[in-house]
Amino acid sequence: MGAQRRIYTLNGLPPEVIAVAFAKTSRCPDPFDKIAAELNEDKSRQFHEKWVIGYGHGSIMEHAVLSIALENVSVLLTKFLEDNRLASYTEKSTRYQVFDKEHYYKPENLMSSDLREIYEETCDFLIDKYTGLVQKMTAFMQNKYPKTADETEGVYNTKIKNKVLDNLRYLLPVSILTNLGMTINARNLRWAIVKLVSSDLKEFNEIGAELKQCADKITPTLLKHTERNEFIEKNSALLKESSNKLITGTKQPKENTVDLVEYDKNGEDKVICSILYKNTGLPYLEIKQKVINMSKEEKEDVIKKAFEGLGKFDIPIRETEMPEYVFDILMDYGAFRDVQRHRICTQINPNLDVDYGYSIPDEVIEAGMEADYKSCMEKAKETFTKIKENFPKEAQYVVPLAYRKRVLIKMNFREAFHFIRLRSGKQGHASYRKIAQNMYNLINDIHPMLGKQLVVDKT
Ligand SMILES: Cc1cc2nc3c(=O)[nH]c(=O)nc-3n(C[C@H](O)[C@H](O)[C@H](O)COP(=O)(O)OP(=O)(O)OC[C@H]3O[C@@H](n4cnc5c(N)ncnc54)[C@H](O)[C@@H]3O)c2cc1C
C-alpha cells in the first residue's frame, strides 16, 4: 500500500513551533506532527536563532502568524499600518458606528506646547459638530427616504443611520481613535514595526514598541532587529530635500479627479500573448510576432473567451495581470481610507495636508448644513496651518476626512477588474464609487476589448 495521504492543521501549537515544524520538513522525512511533538519552545528558539536569525532564512518567519487587536489608535496610524500589504485588516466602520469626543489622539509634543489649546479646541469643535448634526441629518434623511412598505423598522433605521454617518464622517479629524484587527506573519510584522519605530510621529513609535512587546509573548525569538532603521530615517529626509530642490509648484484647491498617467499601450496584446504562451508553451517573442499580425476580430475573440463563464465571485485568469495602469487620484481622505485597503497594487502616498481643498457631500448642502460644514473646514485649515509651522507631521492629526489628498496607484488589469466590480457597487460610498466609475471609463477608452469585460455599476 502506498503512503497514506493526510491533511491537517497545526493550529493550536505556538506559532514558533509551527514555523520550525514546517521549516524542518525541508530536511527531515518525518510527518509534521511528529516533528512538532519532538519540539518544545526551547528547541524551536534554538532553531530560529540558528537558521532564521543567524542565516537570515526569513521566509520561515511567515509560518508564524499573529492576530493582533489594536484598540484606540488614530485613523492616521491605521493607514500607516495598513500600508503593509502582506497582511489582513478589519477596522471599525465610520458608516456603522458613531465616534465621540472622548476618543481622539493628542500628540504629546503638541500637548506640552502652546498649541495644545487650539489643537484640542479644533478637534472638539469638529467632533461636536459631527455629533450635533446627527439628529438634524437623521430628520433630513427620513424625509428624503421615507420608509417603504417592504422595509422592517430595523432595516429602515439602519439604512438611515448609514446614510447619516456616510455624510457626517467627513467632519471627523484623522486623530479620531478607532479599533483595528490585524492578522500578519512575523516576517511582515517585523518590517511593519521597523517602519513604525523609524517614523517621526510619537504615536507610531509607541505603537511599534507596543506591537513588539505584544508579539514577543507569542514569537519571542523571531522578532529580532526591530530597532529604528537608519536607512528609512535618513533616506526619507534625503529624498524630501532633493525633491524640493528639483521641483516646486503650488497646490490649489481642486475637484476630485482620476487621471490615467501611465499605461501599457499594447496591454491587450500582452494579455493575448500570455494566454497563447500558457496554452502552447511556445517562445514569447514568436507569439508576439503572430499577435501583432492578428486581426481585431481574432484578438477580440481571445479576450472574450478569457472571460466566458466568469461568475459574480470568480476571479479573472492570471494572464489579465499583464497590462498595468497608473492612476493619479485626488480624493478626500474618507475615500482614501477605503481605496488604500486594496493590496494588490503599488500606492504612493504623500502626507496629508489641506492644500487641495475639501469635498462637500451633496446631501450636506441639500440638508442645509453647508455653513456648519464649511466652518469646520475653515477652522481645521487655520489650525493645521498654525501647527504645521513647528510640527508639520503632527499637524496632520487635525485634518478632517473631507480634505483631499493625492495617491498614485499602479494596478494591473486583474486588480482593476476587482476594484471596479467591488467599488462601483451601489452598496459602497459615493466618493469611491465615482473613482471606480472613472477608472472604468479611462480603461475602456484605451483598451476597449478589455474594457468591455469590466463589470461596473454606472448608476
Ligand atoms: C461595502 C463595503 C464595506 C466595507 N466595510 C468595511 C469595514 O467595515 N471595515 C473594514 O475594515 N473594511 C471594510 N471594507 C473593506 C474590505 O474589507 C476590503 O479590505 C477592501 O475592500 C479591499 O478589498 P479586497 O481585500 O477584496 O481586495 P485587495 O486587497 O484589492 O485584493 C484583491 C484580491 O486579492 C486577494 N487577496 C489579497 N490579499 C489577500 C490576502 N492577504 N489573503 C487572501 N486573499 C487576498 C483577494 O482575492 C482579494 O479580493 C468594506 C468594503 C466594502 C466594499
The ligand as an ORCA input file, in Angstrom:
! r2SCAN-3c Opt
* xyz 0 1
  C     -19.359     47.657      1.098
  C     -18.042     47.502      1.790
  C     -17.971     47.666      3.164
  C     -16.746     47.512      3.836
  N     -16.702     47.678      5.193
  C     -15.538     47.534      5.849
  C     -15.463     47.686      7.268
  O     -16.426     47.962      7.945
  N     -14.258     47.538      7.849
  C     -13.145     47.237      7.131
  O     -12.086     47.121      7.701
  N     -13.179     47.092      5.799
  C     -14.337     47.232      5.135
  N     -14.378     47.096      3.777
  C     -13.105     46.890      3.048
  C     -12.863     45.429      2.692
  O     -12.894     44.635      3.835
  C     -11.527     45.218      1.980
  O     -10.450     45.445      2.836
  C     -11.311     46.102      0.796
  O     -12.472     46.170      0.033
  C     -10.169     45.551     -0.059
  O     -10.681     44.500     -0.838
  P     -10.063     43.080     -1.038
  O      -9.498     42.581      0.224
  O     -11.054     42.209     -1.723
  O      -9.011     43.361     -2.137
  P      -7.483     43.609     -2.452
  O      -6.658     43.877     -1.255
  O      -7.537     44.613     -3.541
  O      -7.051     42.241     -3.048
  C      -7.590     41.731     -4.281
  C      -7.898     40.265     -4.102
  O      -6.682     39.591     -3.833
  C      -6.909     38.572     -2.866
  N      -6.145     38.888     -1.652
  C      -5.405     39.999     -1.432
  N      -4.762     39.914     -0.265
  C      -5.114     38.736      0.277
  C      -4.788     38.072      1.486
  N      -3.941     38.599      2.387
  N      -5.348     36.869      1.714
  C      -6.200     36.303      0.819
  N      -6.535     36.887     -0.358
  C      -6.006     38.085     -0.602
  C      -8.405     38.535     -2.608
  O      -8.999     37.672     -3.526
  C      -8.811     39.949     -2.927
  O     -10.159     40.106     -3.243
  C     -15.572     47.222      3.087
  C     -15.679     47.063      1.704
  C     -16.870     47.190      1.045
  C     -16.923     47.017     -0.439
*
